[in-house]
Amino acid sequence: MPPTYVLARDHLQRAATILQGPDSRSRQLRNIIERTIGLMDDLQKETASMPENVLDLAAFRARQAQARFE
């Protein structure tokens, strides 16, 4: 997992903690942040569950495209 991912998740968790106010705007922002954290966790689970002998075609194509421009 990239360090920027960990840092972004940490910042989102801190923001959700700060937004504990009773007003509706704080609740809405907190809900958005919590859903974003949940999506990040889902993405991490999907990435981690891929067996090592399976090729990620999207990543392969991106590497191939990048190699053409270098």
DSSP file (Angstrom, degrees, kcal/mol; ACC not computed):
  #  RESIDUE AA STRUCTURE BP1 BP2  ACC     N-H-->O    O-->H-N    N-H-->O    O-->H-N    TCO  KAPPA ALPHA  PHI   PSI    X-CA   Y-CA   Z-CA
    1    1 A M              0   0    0      0, 0.0     5,-0.0     0, 0.0    43,-0.0   0.000 360.0 360.0 360.0 128.1    0.0    0.0    0.0
    2    2 A P    >>  -     0   0    0      0, 0.0     4,-1.6     0, 0.0     3,-0.6  -0.295 360.0-125.0 -64.3 146.8    1.5    3.4   -1.0
    3    3 A P  H 3> S+     0   0    0      0, 0.0     4,-2.5     0, 0.0     5,-0.2   0.820 110.8  59.2 -62.3 -30.0    2.4    5.8    1.8
    4    4 A T  H 3> S+     0   0    0      2,-0.2     4,-2.6     1,-0.2     5,-0.2   0.864 103.2  52.6 -67.2 -33.5    0.3    8.5    0.2
    5    5 A Y  H <> S+     0   0    0     -3,-0.6     4,-2.5     2,-0.2    -1,-0.2   0.933 110.6  46.8 -63.6 -46.6   -2.7    6.2    0.5
    6    6 A V  H  X S+     0   0    0     -4,-1.6     4,-2.2     1,-0.2    -2,-0.2   0.911 113.9  48.3 -62.4 -43.3   -2.1    5.6    4.2
    7    7 A L  H  X S+     0   0    0     -4,-2.5     4,-2.4     2,-0.2    -2,-0.2   0.912 111.3  49.7 -65.1 -43.2   -1.6    9.4    4.8
    8    8 A A  H  X S+     0   0    0     -4,-2.6     4,-2.2     1,-0.2    -2,-0.2   0.915 111.6  48.8 -62.7 -42.6   -4.8   10.3    2.9
    9    9 A R  H  X S+     0   0    0     -4,-2.5     4,-2.2     1,-0.2    -1,-0.2   0.901 110.4  51.4 -63.8 -40.7   -6.8    7.8    4.9
   10   10 A D  H  X S+     0   0    0     -4,-2.2     4,-2.2     2,-0.2    -2,-0.2   0.910 109.5  49.6 -62.6 -43.2   -5.3    9.1    8.1
   11   11 A H  H  X S+     0   0    0     -4,-2.4     4,-2.4     1,-0.2    -1,-0.2   0.898 110.2  50.9 -64.0 -40.3   -6.2   12.6    7.2
   12   12 A L  H  X S+     0   0    0     -4,-2.2     4,-2.4     2,-0.2    -1,-0.2   0.903 109.2  50.7 -64.7 -40.0   -9.8   11.6    6.4
   13   13 A Q  H  X S+     0   0    0     -4,-2.2     4,-1.8     2,-0.2    -2,-0.2   0.906 111.0  48.8 -63.9 -40.7  -10.1    9.8    9.7
   14   14 A R  H  X S+     0   0    0     -4,-2.2     4,-2.2     2,-0.2    -2,-0.2   0.908 110.5  50.9 -64.3 -41.3   -8.9   12.9   11.5
   15   15 A A  H  X S+     0   0    0     -4,-2.4     4,-2.0     1,-0.2    -2,-0.2   0.902 108.6  51.5 -63.7 -40.6  -11.3   15.1    9.6
   16   16 A A  H  < S+     0   0    0     -4,-2.4    -1,-0.2     1,-0.2    -2,-0.2   0.872 109.9  50.4 -63.6 -35.9  -14.2   12.8   10.5
   17   17 A T  H  < S+     0   0    0     -4,-1.8     3,-0.3     1,-0.2    -2,-0.2   0.894 109.6  50.1 -67.5 -40.1  -13.2   13.0   14.1
   18   18 A I  H  < S+     0   0    0     -4,-2.2     2,-1.8     1,-0.2     3,-0.2   0.867  99.5  68.5 -65.7 -36.1  -13.1   16.8   14.0
   19   19 A L     <  +     0   0    0     -4,-2.0    -1,-0.2     1,-0.2    11,-0.1  -0.368  58.4 123.4 -84.8  60.1  -16.6   17.0   12.4
   20   20 A Q        +     0   0    0     -2,-1.8    -1,-0.2    -3,-0.3    -2,-0.1   0.232  36.4 131.1-100.7  12.5  -18.5   15.8   15.4
   21   21 A G        -     0   0    0     -3,-0.2    -2,-0.0     1,-0.1     6,-0.0  -0.220  63.1-127.5 -66.7 156.8  -20.8   18.9   15.5
   22   22 A P  S    S+     0   0    0      0, 0.0    -1,-0.1     0, 0.0    -3,-0.0   0.597  75.4 104.8 -81.9 -10.8  -24.5   18.5   15.8
   23   23 A D  S  > S-     0   0    0      1,-0.1     4,-1.9     4,-0.0     5,-0.1  -0.305  80.6-117.1 -74.3 158.9  -25.4   20.7   12.8
   24   24 A S  H  > S+     0   0    0      1,-0.2     4,-2.5     2,-0.2     5,-0.2   0.828 111.1  57.3 -67.1 -32.9  -26.5   19.1    9.6
   25   25 A R  H  > S+     0   0    0      2,-0.2     4,-2.5     1,-0.2    -1,-0.2   0.923 107.6  47.2 -64.6 -43.7  -23.5   20.4    7.6
   26   26 A S  H  > S+     0   0    0      1,-0.2     4,-2.6     2,-0.2    -2,-0.2   0.908 112.5  50.2 -63.1 -41.5  -21.1   18.7    9.9
   27   27 A R  H  X S+     0   0    0     -4,-1.9     4,-2.5     2,-0.2    -2,-0.2   0.915 111.0  48.9 -63.3 -42.7  -23.1   15.4    9.8
   28   28 A Q  H  X S+     0   0    0     -4,-2.5     4,-2.3     2,-0.2    -2,-0.2   0.932 113.4  45.9 -63.7 -45.8  -23.2   15.5    6.0
   29   29 A L  H  X S+     0   0    0     -4,-2.5     4,-2.5     1,-0.2    -2,-0.2   0.912 112.5  51.1 -63.5 -41.6  -19.4   16.1    5.6
   30   30 A R  H  X S+     0   0    0     -4,-2.6     4,-2.7    -5,-0.2    -2,-0.2   0.908 110.0  50.2 -62.1 -41.3  -18.7   13.4    8.2
   31   31 A N  H  X S+     0   0    0     -4,-2.5     4,-2.4     2,-0.2    -1,-0.2   0.909 110.2  49.7 -63.7 -41.9  -20.9   11.0    6.3
   32   32 A I  H  X S+     0   0    0     -4,-2.3     4,-2.2     2,-0.2    -2,-0.2   0.931 113.0  46.8 -61.6 -45.1  -19.1   11.8    3.0
   33   33 A I  H  X S+     0   0    0     -4,-2.5     4,-2.5     1,-0.2    -2,-0.2   0.917 111.9  50.0 -63.8 -43.8  -15.7   11.3    4.7
   34   34 A E  H  X S+     0   0    0     -4,-2.7     4,-2.1     1,-0.2    -1,-0.2   0.882 111.2  49.1 -65.2 -37.5  -16.8    8.0    6.3
   35   35 A R  H  X S+     0   0    0     -4,-2.4     4,-2.4     2,-0.2    -1,-0.2   0.889 110.1  52.0 -66.9 -38.4  -18.1    6.7    3.0
   36   36 A T  H  X S+     0   0    0     -4,-2.2     4,-2.3     2,-0.2    -2,-0.2   0.915 109.2  49.4 -63.4 -43.0  -14.9    7.7    1.3
   37   37 A I  H  X S+     0   0    0     -4,-2.5     4,-2.4     1,-0.2    -1,-0.2   0.911 110.2  51.9 -61.2 -42.1  -12.9    5.8    3.9
   38   38 A G  H  X S+     0   0    0     -4,-2.1     4,-2.3     1,-0.2    -2,-0.2   0.904 109.3  49.0 -61.3 -41.8  -15.1    2.8    3.4
   39   39 A L  H  X S+     0   0    0     -4,-2.4     4,-2.4     2,-0.2    -1,-0.2   0.888 109.9  51.8 -64.9 -38.3  -14.5    2.9   -0.4
   40   40 A M  H  X S+     0   0    0     -4,-2.3     4,-2.2     2,-0.2    -2,-0.2   0.903 109.9  49.4 -63.7 -40.5  -10.8    3.2    0.2
   41   41 A D  H  X S+     0   0    0     -4,-2.4     4,-2.3     2,-0.2    -2,-0.2   0.902 110.1  50.9 -64.8 -41.0  -11.0    0.1    2.5
   42   42 A D  H  X S+     0   0    0     -4,-2.3     4,-2.4     1,-0.2    -2,-0.2   0.916 110.1  49.6 -62.3 -42.7  -12.9   -1.8   -0.2
   43   43 A L  H  X S+     0   0    0     -4,-2.4     4,-2.4     1,-0.2    -1,-0.2   0.898 109.9  51.1 -62.4 -41.0  -10.3   -0.9   -2.8
   44   44 A Q  H  X S+     0   0    0     -4,-2.2     4,-2.5     1,-0.2    -1,-0.2   0.903 109.9  49.7 -64.0 -40.9   -7.5   -2.1   -0.5
   45   45 A K  H  X S+     0   0    0     -4,-2.3     4,-1.8     2,-0.2    -2,-0.2   0.910 111.2  49.1 -64.8 -42.0   -9.3   -5.4    0.1
   46   46 A E  H  X S+     0   0    0     -4,-2.4     4,-0.5     2,-0.2    -2,-0.2   0.915 113.8  46.1 -63.0 -43.0   -9.8   -6.0   -3.7
   47   47 A T  H >< S+     0   0    0     -4,-2.4     3,-0.8     1,-0.2    -2,-0.2   0.904 114.1  47.8 -66.5 -41.7   -6.2   -5.2   -4.4
   48   48 A A  H 3< S+     0   0    0     -4,-2.5    -1,-0.2     1,-0.2    -2,-0.2   0.785 106.0  58.3 -71.7 -26.7   -4.9   -7.4   -1.5
   49   49 A S  H 3< S+     0   0    0     -4,-1.8    -1,-0.2    -5,-0.2    -2,-0.2   0.574  78.2 106.8 -83.5  -7.2   -7.1  -10.4   -2.5
   50   50 A M  S << S-     0   0    0     -3,-0.8     6,-0.0    -4,-0.5    -3,-0.0  -0.579  76.2-120.3 -73.4 124.0   -5.7  -10.7   -6.0
   51   51 A P    >   -     0   0    0      0, 0.0     3,-1.5     0, 0.0    -1,-0.1  -0.250  17.9-119.4 -61.6 153.0   -3.5  -13.8   -6.2
   52   52 A E  T 3  S+     0   0    0      1,-0.3    -2,-0.1     3,-0.0     0, 0.0   0.736 110.1  59.7 -68.7 -22.3    0.1  -13.1   -7.2
   53   53 A N  T 3  S+     0   0    0      2,-0.1     2,-0.5     0, 0.0    -1,-0.3   0.300  86.6  94.2 -91.2  12.0   -0.1  -15.3  -10.3
   54   54 A V  S <  S-     0   0    0     -3,-1.5     2,-0.5    -4,-0.0    -4,-0.0  -0.894  71.6-135.9-105.9 131.7   -2.9  -13.1  -11.8
   55   55 A L        -     0   0    0     -2,-0.5     2,-1.0     1,-0.0     3,-0.1  -0.722   7.7-138.3 -88.8 129.6   -2.0  -10.3  -14.2
   56   56 A D     >  -     0   0    0     -2,-0.5     4,-2.4     1,-0.2     5,-0.2  -0.777  16.6-164.5 -84.7 104.5   -3.7   -7.0  -13.7
   57   57 A L  H  > S+     0   0    0     -2,-1.0     4,-2.8     1,-0.2     5,-0.2   0.854  84.4  54.2 -64.4 -36.2   -4.4   -6.1  -17.4
   58   58 A A  H  > S+     0   0    0      2,-0.2     4,-2.1     1,-0.2    -1,-0.2   0.925 111.7  44.7 -63.8 -43.2   -5.1   -2.4  -16.7
   59   59 A A  H  > S+     0   0    0      2,-0.2     4,-2.3     1,-0.2    -2,-0.2   0.892 113.1  51.9 -66.7 -39.2   -1.8   -2.0  -14.9
   60   60 A F  H  X S+     0   0    0     -4,-2.4     4,-2.4     2,-0.2    -2,-0.2   0.935 110.6  47.2 -62.4 -46.7    0.0   -3.9  -17.6
   61   61 A R  H  X S+     0   0    0     -4,-2.8     4,-2.7     1,-0.2    -1,-0.2   0.889 111.0  52.0 -62.9 -39.6   -1.5   -1.7  -20.3
   62   62 A A  H  X S+     0   0    0     -4,-2.1     4,-2.3    -5,-0.2    -1,-0.2   0.912 110.8  47.6 -64.0 -41.6   -0.6    1.4  -18.4
   63   63 A R  H  X S+     0   0    0     -4,-2.3     4,-2.3     2,-0.2    -2,-0.2   0.900 112.4  49.7 -65.0 -39.9    3.0    0.3  -18.0
   64   64 A Q  H  X S+     0   0    0     -4,-2.4     4,-1.5     2,-0.2    -2,-0.2   0.922 111.6  48.1 -64.8 -44.0    3.2   -0.6  -21.7
   65   65 A A  H  X S+     0   0    0     -4,-2.7     4,-1.0     1,-0.2    -2,-0.2   0.900 112.7  48.8 -63.7 -40.8    1.8    2.8  -22.7
   66   66 A Q  H  X S+     0   0    0     -4,-2.3     4,-0.6     1,-0.2     3,-0.5   0.887 107.6  54.9 -66.1 -38.6    4.2    4.6  -20.4
   67   67 A A  H >< S+     0   0    0     -4,-2.3     3,-0.6     1,-0.2    -1,-0.2   0.828 102.0  58.0 -65.6 -31.4    7.1    2.6  -21.8
   68   68 A R  H 3< S+     0   0    0     -4,-1.5    -1,-0.2     1,-0.2    -2,-0.2   0.829 107.0  48.1 -65.9 -31.7    6.3    3.7  -25.4
   69   69 A F  H 3<        0   0    0     -4,-1.0    -1,-0.2    -3,-0.5    -2,-0.2   0.521 360.0 360.0 -89.4  -4.7    6.6    7.3  -24.4
   70   70 A E    <<        0   0    0     -3,-0.6    -1,-0.2    -4,-0.6    -2,-0.1   0.461 360.0 360.0 -90.0 360.0   10.0    6.9  -22.6
